[in-house]
Amino acid sequence: MDSGFVVIVVQHGEGSGQRLEAQTGEWHWGEPRAVTPAAIAALINYARTHGWKPEEPGRALRLRDIDQAIGLGEAPSR
């Protein structure tokens, strides 16, 4: 069964730094949403201000319900 959540994983290109794992709030079947490059940029900026250090090794930073913080709070207009 699909949980309705989307998990976005970001890691430095070298692959050796701290991973970022960000979970959105629940999305309902058929709800039009898009994870855009602007949303990913906002996620990276938000994560850096909350302690994410992609160049340094360490445990993954896990963020939950990040929709509002990165602009996914509302479905795009059609």
Rosetta constraint file for C-alpha pairs under 8 A:
AtomPair CA 3 CA 26 HARMONIC 7.58 0.50
AtomPair CA 4 CA 25 HARMONIC 7.99 0.50
AtomPair CA 4 CA 26 HARMONIC 4.92 0.50
AtomPair CA 4 CA 27 HARMONIC 4.87 0.50
AtomPair CA 4 CA 28 HARMONIC 6.01 0.50
AtomPair CA 4 CA 29 HARMONIC 7.43 0.50
AtomPair CA 5 CA 23 HARMONIC 6.60 0.50
AtomPair CA 5 CA 24 HARMONIC 5.71 0.50
AtomPair CA 5 CA 25 HARMONIC 5.93 0.50
AtomPair CA 5 CA 26 HARMONIC 4.78 0.50
AtomPair CA 5 CA 27 HARMONIC 5.95 0.50
AtomPair CA 6 CA 23 HARMONIC 5.68 0.50
AtomPair CA 6 CA 24 HARMONIC 5.39 0.50
AtomPair CA 6 CA 25 HARMONIC 7.64 0.50
AtomPair CA 6 CA 26 HARMONIC 7.74 0.50
AtomPair CA 6 CA 27 HARMONIC 7.79 0.50
AtomPair CA 7 CA 21 HARMONIC 6.54 0.50
AtomPair CA 7 CA 22 HARMONIC 5.47 0.50
AtomPair CA 7 CA 23 HARMONIC 4.35 0.50
AtomPair CA 7 CA 24 HARMONIC 6.41 0.50
AtomPair CA 8 CA 20 HARMONIC 7.87 0.50
AtomPair CA 8 CA 21 HARMONIC 5.77 0.50
AtomPair CA 8 CA 22 HARMONIC 5.10 0.50
AtomPair CA 8 CA 23 HARMONIC 6.35 0.50
AtomPair CA 9 CA 19 HARMONIC 7.05 0.50
AtomPair CA 9 CA 20 HARMONIC 5.55 0.50
AtomPair CA 9 CA 21 HARMONIC 4.60 0.50
AtomPair CA 9 CA 22 HARMONIC 6.41 0.50
AtomPair CA 10 CA 19 HARMONIC 5.94 0.50
AtomPair CA 10 CA 20 HARMONIC 5.03 0.50
AtomPair CA 10 CA 21 HARMONIC 6.65 0.50
AtomPair CA 11 CA 15 HARMONIC 6.23 0.50
AtomPair CA 11 CA 17 HARMONIC 6.80 0.50
AtomPair CA 11 CA 18 HARMONIC 6.73 0.50
AtomPair CA 11 CA 19 HARMONIC 4.80 0.50
AtomPair CA 11 CA 20 HARMONIC 6.28 0.50
AtomPair CA 11 CA 54 HARMONIC 6.45 0.50
AtomPair CA 12 CA 16 HARMONIC 7.17 0.50
AtomPair CA 12 CA 17 HARMONIC 6.06 0.50
AtomPair CA 12 CA 18 HARMONIC 7.70 0.50
AtomPair CA 12 CA 19 HARMONIC 7.57 0.50
AtomPair CA 12 CA 54 HARMONIC 5.58 0.50
AtomPair CA 12 CA 55 HARMONIC 6.58 0.50
AtomPair CA 16 CA 55 HARMONIC 7.47 0.50
AtomPair CA 16 CA 56 HARMONIC 7.54 0.50
AtomPair CA 16 CA 57 HARMONIC 6.26 0.50
AtomPair CA 17 CA 53 HARMONIC 7.43 0.50
AtomPair CA 17 CA 54 HARMONIC 4.93 0.50
AtomPair CA 17 CA 55 HARMONIC 4.75 0.50
AtomPair CA 17 CA 56 HARMONIC 4.67 0.50
AtomPair CA 17 CA 57 HARMONIC 4.35 0.50
AtomPair CA 17 CA 58 HARMONIC 6.86 0.50
AtomPair CA 18 CA 52 HARMONIC 7.23 0.50
AtomPair CA 18 CA 53 HARMONIC 6.14 0.50
AtomPair CA 18 CA 54 HARMONIC 4.80 0.50
AtomPair CA 18 CA 55 HARMONIC 6.74 0.50
AtomPair CA 18 CA 56 HARMONIC 5.83 0.50
AtomPair CA 18 CA 57 HARMONIC 4.95 0.50
AtomPair CA 18 CA 58 HARMONIC 5.03 0.50
AtomPair CA 18 CA 59 HARMONIC 6.09 0.50
AtomPair CA 18 CA 60 HARMONIC 5.45 0.50
AtomPair CA 18 CA 61 HARMONIC 7.23 0.50
AtomPair CA 19 CA 54 HARMONIC 6.53 0.50
AtomPair CA 19 CA 58 HARMONIC 7.98 0.50
AtomPair CA 19 CA 59 HARMONIC 7.25 0.50
AtomPair CA 19 CA 60 HARMONIC 4.59 0.50
AtomPair CA 19 CA 61 HARMONIC 6.33 0.50
AtomPair CA 20 CA 47 HARMONIC 7.68 0.50
AtomPair CA 20 CA 52 HARMONIC 7.12 0.50
AtomPair CA 20 CA 54 HARMONIC 7.82 0.50
AtomPair CA 20 CA 60 HARMONIC 5.60 0.50
AtomPair CA 20 CA 61 HARMONIC 4.99 0.50
AtomPair CA 20 CA 62 HARMONIC 6.16 0.50
AtomPair CA 20 CA 63 HARMONIC 7.82 0.50
AtomPair CA 21 CA 60 HARMONIC 6.75 0.50
AtomPair CA 21 CA 61 HARMONIC 6.14 0.50
AtomPair CA 21 CA 62 HARMONIC 4.80 0.50
AtomPair CA 21 CA 63 HARMONIC 6.29 0.50
AtomPair CA 22 CA 62 HARMONIC 5.74 0.50
AtomPair CA 22 CA 63 HARMONIC 4.61 0.50
AtomPair CA 22 CA 64 HARMONIC 5.82 0.50
AtomPair CA 22 CA 65 HARMONIC 7.75 0.50
AtomPair CA 22 CA 66 HARMONIC 6.90 0.50
AtomPair CA 23 CA 62 HARMONIC 7.78 0.50
AtomPair CA 23 CA 63 HARMONIC 6.14 0.50
AtomPair CA 23 CA 64 HARMONIC 4.69 0.50
AtomPair CA 23 CA 65 HARMONIC 5.67 0.50
AtomPair CA 23 CA 66 HARMONIC 6.50 0.50
AtomPair CA 24 CA 64 HARMONIC 6.23 0.50
AtomPair CA 24 CA 65 HARMONIC 4.52 0.50
AtomPair CA 24 CA 66 HARMONIC 5.27 0.50
AtomPair CA 24 CA 67 HARMONIC 5.49 0.50
AtomPair CA 25 CA 64 HARMONIC 7.41 0.50
AtomPair CA 25 CA 65 HARMONIC 4.46 0.50
AtomPair CA 25 CA 66 HARMONIC 6.84 0.50
AtomPair CA 25 CA 67 HARMONIC 6.23 0.50
AtomPair CA 27 CA 31 HARMONIC 6.58 0.50
AtomPair CA 31 CA 75 HARMONIC 7.19 0.50
AtomPair CA 32 CA 75 HARMONIC 5.70 0.50
AtomPair CA 32 CA 76 HARMONIC 6.85 0.50
AtomPair CA 33 CA 72 HARMONIC 7.42 0.50
AtomPair CA 33 CA 74 HARMONIC 7.82 0.50
AtomPair CA 33 CA 75 HARMONIC 5.07 0.50
AtomPair CA 33 CA 76 HARMONIC 6.27 0.50
AtomPair CA 34 CA 72 HARMONIC 7.80 0.50
AtomPair CA 34 CA 75 HARMONIC 7.88 0.50
AtomPair CA 34 CA 76 HARMONIC 7.63 0.50
AtomPair CA 35 CA 39 HARMONIC 5.99 0.50
AtomPair CA 35 CA 40 HARMONIC 7.09 0.50
AtomPair CA 35 CA 72 HARMONIC 7.50 0.50
AtomPair CA 36 CA 40 HARMONIC 6.42 0.50
AtomPair CA 37 CA 41 HARMONIC 6.17 0.50
AtomPair CA 38 CA 42 HARMONIC 6.14 0.50
AtomPair CA 39 CA 43 HARMONIC 6.07 0.50
AtomPair CA 39 CA 70 HARMONIC 5.38 0.50
AtomPair CA 39 CA 71 HARMONIC 6.20 0.50
AtomPair CA 39 CA 72 HARMONIC 7.23 0.50
AtomPair CA 40 CA 44 HARMONIC 6.19 0.50
AtomPair CA 40 CA 70 HARMONIC 7.55 0.50
AtomPair CA 41 CA 45 HARMONIC 6.25 0.50
AtomPair CA 42 CA 46 HARMONIC 5.99 0.50
AtomPair CA 42 CA 69 HARMONIC 7.71 0.50
AtomPair CA 42 CA 70 HARMONIC 5.07 0.50
AtomPair CA 42 CA 71 HARMONIC 7.73 0.50
AtomPair CA 43 CA 47 HARMONIC 5.98 0.50
AtomPair CA 43 CA 69 HARMONIC 7.50 0.50
AtomPair CA 43 CA 70 HARMONIC 5.45 0.50
AtomPair CA 44 CA 48 HARMONIC 6.15 0.50
AtomPair CA 45 CA 49 HARMONIC 6.44 0.50
AtomPair CA 46 CA 50 HARMONIC 6.41 0.50
AtomPair CA 46 CA 69 HARMONIC 7.20 0.50
AtomPair CA 46 CA 70 HARMONIC 7.48 0.50
AtomPair CA 47 CA 51 HARMONIC 6.36 0.50
AtomPair CA 47 CA 52 HARMONIC 5.29 0.50
AtomPair CA 48 CA 52 HARMONIC 4.64 0.50
AtomPair CA 48 CA 53 HARMONIC 6.61 0.50
AtomPair CA 51 CA 61 HARMONIC 7.87 0.50
AtomPair CA 52 CA 61 HARMONIC 6.23 0.50
AtomPair CA 66 CA 70 HARMONIC 6.39 0.50
AtomPair CA 66 CA 72 HARMONIC 7.90 0.50
AtomPair CA 67 CA 71 HARMONIC 5.94 0.50
AtomPair CA 67 CA 72 HARMONIC 4.38 0.50
AtomPair CA 67 CA 73 HARMONIC 4.89 0.50
AtomPair CA 68 CA 72 HARMONIC 5.79 0.50
AtomPair CA 68 CA 73 HARMONIC 4.65 0.50
